[in-house]
């Protein structure tokens, strides 16, 4: 499953509202699952949250960053 990019806050009672577009897109019914992950910095390429460095205003993990720097720009 790929991330959708929706960010929602949790209210003081611990509730999260899922937008109608999201509910319609995934046809949420009993038996399906939704994974909620705390929003935070991650690699723009692989999604890793470990060993991040900033490169031209984007966060990149060291693994992806070392591969990107080895490629020449056309």
C-alpha distances in whole Angstrom, upper triangle without the diagonal:
4,7,9,12,14,17,19,22,23,26,29,28,25,23,20,20,17,18,19,17,14,15,16,13,11,14,14,17,18,16,12,11,10,10,12,13,17,17,19,19,17,17,17,16,14,13,16,18,21,24,23,26,27,27,28,27,23,22,21,21,24,23,21,24,27,25,25,29,30,29,32,32,33
4,6,9,12,14,17,20,22,25,28,28,25,23,20,20,17,17,18,16,13,15,16,13,12,16,16,19,20,19,15,13,11,11,12,13,15,15,16,17,15,15,13,13,12,11,14,16,19,22,21,23,24,24,25,23,20,19,19,19,22,21,19,22,24,23,23,26,28,27,29,29,30
4,6,8,11,14,17,18,22,25,25,22,20,17,17,14,15,17,14,11,14,16,13,12,16,16,19,20,19,16,13,11,9,10,10,12,11,13,14,12,13,12,13,12,10,13,15,18,21,19,22,22,22,23,21,18,17,17,18,22,21,19,21,24,23,23,26,28,27,30,29,30
4,6,9,12,15,17,21,24,24,21,19,15,15,12,12,13,11,8,12,13,10,11,14,14,18,20,20,16,14,11,11,11,12,14,12,15,16,15,16,14,15,15,13,16,18,21,24,22,24,23,24,24,22,19,19,20,21,24,24,22,24,27,26,25,28,30,29,31,30,31
4,6,10,13,16,19,23,23,20,19,15,14,12,12,14,12,10,14,15,13,14,17,17,21,23,23,19,17,13,12,11,11,12,10,12,13,13,14,12,14,14,12,15,16,20,22,20,21,20,21,21,19,16,16,18,19,23,23,21,22,26,25,24,27,29,28,30,29,31
4,7,10,13,16,19,20,17,15,12,11,9,9,12,10,9,12,14,13,13,16,16,19,21,22,18,16,12,12,10,11,11,10,13,15,15,17,16,18,18,15,18,18,22,24,22,24,23,24,24,21,19,19,21,22,26,26,24,26,29,29,27,30,33,32,34,32,34
4,7,10,13,16,18,15,13,10,10,10,10,14,13,11,14,17,16,16,19,18,21,23,23,20,17,14,13,10,10,9,7,10,13,14,17,16,19,19,16,18,17,21,23,21,23,22,23,24,20,18,18,20,22,26,26,25,26,29,29,28,31,33,33,35,34,36
4,7,9,13,14,12,10,7,7,8,9,13,13,12,14,17,17,17,19,17,20,22,23,20,17,14,13,10,11,10,9,12,16,17,20,20,22,22,19,21,20,23,26,24,26,25,27,27,24,22,21,24,25,29,30,28,29,33,33,32,34,37,37,39,37,39
4,6,10,11,9,8,6,8,10,12,16,17,15,17,20,20,20,22,20,22,23,24,22,19,16,15,11,12,10,10,13,16,18,22,22,25,24,21,22,20,24,26,24,26,26,28,28,25,23,22,25,26,30,31,30,31,34,35,34,36,39,39,41,40,42
4,7,8,5,5,5,8,11,13,17,18,17,17,21,21,21,22,20,22,22,23,21,18,15,14,11,12,10,11,15,18,20,24,24,27,26,22,23,21,25,27,26,28,28,31,31,28,26,25,27,28,31,33,32,33,36,37,36,38,41,41,44,43,45
4,5,5,5,7,9,12,15,18,20,19,19,23,24,23,24,21,23,23,25,24,21,18,18,15,15,14,15,18,22,24,27,28,31,30,26,27,25,28,31,29,32,31,34,34,31,29,28,31,31,35,36,35,36,40,40,40,42,45,45,47,46,48
4,6,7,10,13,16,18,21,24,22,22,26,27,26,27,24,26,26,27,26,24,21,20,17,18,16,17,20,24,26,30,31,33,32,28,29,27,30,32,31,33,33,36,36,33,32,30,33,33,37,38,38,39,42,43,42,44,47,47,50,49,51
4,6,9,12,15,18,21,23,22,21,25,26,25,25,22,23,23,25,24,21,19,19,16,18,17,19,22,25,27,31,32,34,33,29,30,28,31,34,33,35,35,38,39,35,34,32,34,35,38,39,39,40,43,44,43,46,48,49,51,50,52
4,7,10,13,16,19,21,19,19,23,24,22,23,20,21,21,22,21,18,16,15,13,14,13,15,18,22,24,28,29,31,29,26,26,24,27,30,30,32,32,35,36,33,31,29,31,31,35,36,35,37,40,40,40,42,45,45,48,47,49
4,7,10,13,16,18,16,16,19,21,20,20,17,18,18,20,19,17,14,14,12,14,14,16,19,23,24,28,28,30,29,26,27,25,28,32,30,33,33,35,36,33,31,29,31,32,35,36,35,37,40,41,40,42,45,45,48,46,49
4,6,10,13,15,13,13,16,17,17,17,15,17,17,19,17,15,12,12,10,12,12,13,17,21,22,25,25,27,26,23,24,23,27,30,28,31,31,33,33,30,28,27,29,30,33,34,33,34,38,38,37,40,42,42,44,43,45
4,6,9,12,10,10,14,15,15,15,13,16,17,19,17,15,13,14,12,14,15,15,19,22,23,26,26,28,27,24,26,25,29,32,30,32,32,34,34,31,29,28,30,31,35,35,34,35,39,39,38,41,43,43,45,43,45
4,6,8,7,7,10,11,11,12,10,13,15,17,15,13,10,12,11,13,15,15,19,22,22,25,24,26,25,22,25,24,28,31,29,32,31,33,33,30,27,27,29,30,34,34,32,34,37,37,36,39,41,40,43,41,43
4,5,5,6,9,10,11,12,12,15,17,19,17,16,13,15,14,16,17,17,20,23,23,26,24,26,26,23,26,26,30,32,30,32,31,33,32,29,27,27,29,31,34,35,33,34,38,37,36,39,41,40,42,40,41
4,5,5,6,8,10,10,10,13,16,19,16,16,14,17,16,19,20,20,24,26,26,28,27,28,28,26,29,29,33,36,34,35,34,35,35,32,30,30,32,33,37,37,35,37,40,39,38,41,43,42,44,42,43
4,6,5,6,9,10,11,14,18,19,17,16,14,16,16,19,20,20,23,25,25,26,24,26,26,24,27,28,31,34,32,34,32,33,33,30,28,28,30,31,35,35,32,34,38,36,35,38,40,39,41,39,40
4,5,5,6,8,9,12,15,17,13,13,11,13,13,15,17,17,20,22,22,24,22,23,23,21,24,25,29,31,29,31,31,32,31,29,26,26,28,29,33,32,30,32,35,34,33,37,39,37,39,38,39
4,6,6,6,6,9,12,14,11,12,10,13,14,17,19,19,23,25,25,27,26,27,26,24,27,27,31,34,32,35,34,35,35,33,30,30,31,32,36,35,33,35,39,37,36,40,42,41,43,41,42
4,6,5,7,10,14,16,13,14,13,16,17,20,22,22,26,28,27,29,27,28,27,25,29,30,33,36,34,37,36,36,36,34,31,31,32,34,37,37,34,37,40,38,37,41,42,41,43,41,42
4,6,8,12,15,16,13,13,12,15,16,19,21,21,24,26,25,26,24,24,24,23,26,27,31,34,32,34,33,34,33,31,29,29,30,31,34,33,31,33,36,35,34,37,39,37,39,38,39
4,5,9,12,12,9,10,9,12,14,17,20,20,24,25,24,25,24,24,23,22,25,26,30,33,31,34,33,34,34,32,29,29,29,30,34,33,31,33,36,35,34,38,39,38,40,39,40
4,6,10,11,9,11,11,15,17,20,23,23,27,29,28,29,28,28,27,25,28,30,33,36,35,37,37,38,38,36,33,33,33,34,37,36,34,37,40,38,38,41,43,42,44,43,43
4,7,9,6,8,8,12,14,18,21,22,25,28,27,29,28,28,27,25,27,28,32,35,34,37,37,38,38,36,33,32,33,33,37,36,34,37,40,38,38,42,43,42,45,44,45
4,6,6,9,10,14,16,20,23,24,28,31,30,32,31,31,30,28,30,31,34,38,37,40,40,41,42,39,36,35,36,36,39,38,37,40,43,41,41,45,46,45,48,47,48
4,6,8,11,14,16,20,23,25,29,31,31,33,32,33,30,28,30,31,34,38,37,40,41,42,43,41,38,36,37,37,40,39,38,41,43,42,42,46,47,47,50,49,50
4,7,10,13,16,19,23,25,28,31,29,31,31,31,29,27,28,29,32,36,36,39,40,41,42,40,37,35,35,35,38,37,36,39,41,40,41,44,45,45,48,47,49
4,7,10,13,17,20,22,25,27,26,28,28,27,25,23,25,27,30,33,33,36,36,38,39,37,33,32,32,32,35,34,33,36,38,37,37,41,42,41,44,44,45
4,7,10,13,16,18,22,24,23,25,25,25,23,20,22,23,26,30,29,33,33,35,36,34,31,29,29,29,32,31,30,33,35,34,35,38,40,39,42,42,43
4,6,10,13,15,18,21,20,22,22,23,20,18,20,21,24,27,27,30,30,32,33,31,27,26,26,26,30,29,28,31,33,33,33,36,38,37,40,39,41
4,6,10,12,15,17,17,19,19,20,18,15,17,17,20,24,23,26,27,29,30,28,25,23,23,23,26,26,25,28,30,30,30,33,35,35,38,37,39
4,7,9,12,15,15,18,19,20,18,15,16,16,19,22,22,25,25,27,29,26,23,21,22,22,26,26,25,27,30,30,30,33,35,35,38,37,39
4,6,9,12,12,15,16,18,16,12,13,12,15,19,18,21,22,24,26,23,20,18,19,19,22,22,22,24,27,27,27,30,32,32,35,35,37
4,6,10,11,15,16,18,17,13,13,11,15,18,17,20,20,23,24,21,19,17,18,18,22,23,22,24,27,27,27,29,32,33,35,35,37
4,7,9,12,13,16,15,11,12,11,14,17,15,17,18,20,21,18,16,14,16,17,20,21,20,21,25,25,25,27,30,30,33,32,34
4,6,10,12,15,14,10,11,8,11,13,12,14,14,17,18,15,13,11,13,14,17,19,18,19,22,23,22,24,27,28,30,30,32
4,7,9,12,12,9,9,6,9,11,8,10,10,13,15,12,10,7,9,10,14,16,15,15,18,20,19,21,24,24,27,26,29
4,6,9,8,5,5,5,8,9,7,10,11,13,15,13,9,6,7,8,11,13,12,13,16,17,16,18,21,22,24,24,27
4,5,6,5,5,6,8,9,7,9,9,10,13,12,8,5,4,5,9,10,8,9,13,13,12,15,17,18,21,21,23
4,6,6,8,10,12,13,10,11,10,10,12,11,7,6,6,8,12,12,9,10,14,13,12,15,17,17,19,19,21
4,6,8,11,13,13,11,12,13,12,14,14,10,9,7,8,11,10,7,9,12,11,10,13,15,15,18,18,20
4,6,9,11,12,11,13,14,15,17,16,13,11,8,8,11,9,8,11,13,12,12,16,17,17,20,21,23
4,6,9,11,10,13,14,15,17,16,12,10,9,8,12,11,10,13,15,15,15,18,20,20,23,23,26
4,6,8,8,11,13,15,18,17,13,10,8,7,10,10,10,12,14,15,15,18,20,21,24,24,27
4,7,7,10,12,15,18,16,13,9,9,7,10,11,12,13,16,17,17,19,22,23,26,26,29
4,6,9,12,15,18,17,14,11,9,7,8,10,11,12,14,16,17,18,20,22,25,26,30
4,7,10,13,16,16,13,10,8,5,6,8,10,10,12,14,15,16,18,20,23,24,28
4,7,9,13,12,10,6,5,4,6,9,10,9,12,14,14,15,18,19,22,22,26
4,6,10,10,8,6,5,6,7,10,10,8,11,13,13,13,16,18,20,20,24
4,7,6,5,5,6,9,10,13,12,9,12,15,13,13,17,18,19,19,22
4,5,5,6,7,10,10,13,11,8,11,13,10,10,14,15,16,15,19
4,6,8,10,13,14,16,14,11,14,15,12,12,16,16,16,15,18
4,7,10,13,15,17,15,13,16,18,15,15,19,19,19,18,21
4,6,10,12,14,12,11,14,15,13,14,17,17,19,18,21
4,7,10,12,10,9,13,14,13,14,17,18,20,19,23
4,6,8,6,6,9,11,10,11,14,15,18,18,21
4,5,6,6,9,10,11,12,14,16,19,20,23
4,6,5,6,9,10,10,12,15,18,19,23
4,5,5,7,9,10,11,14,17,19,22
4,6,5,6,9,10,11,15,16,19
4,5,5,6,9,10,13,14,18
4,5,5,6,9,12,14,18
4,6,5,7,11,13,16
4,5,6,9,10,13
4,6,8,9,13
4,7,10,13
4,7,9
4,6
4
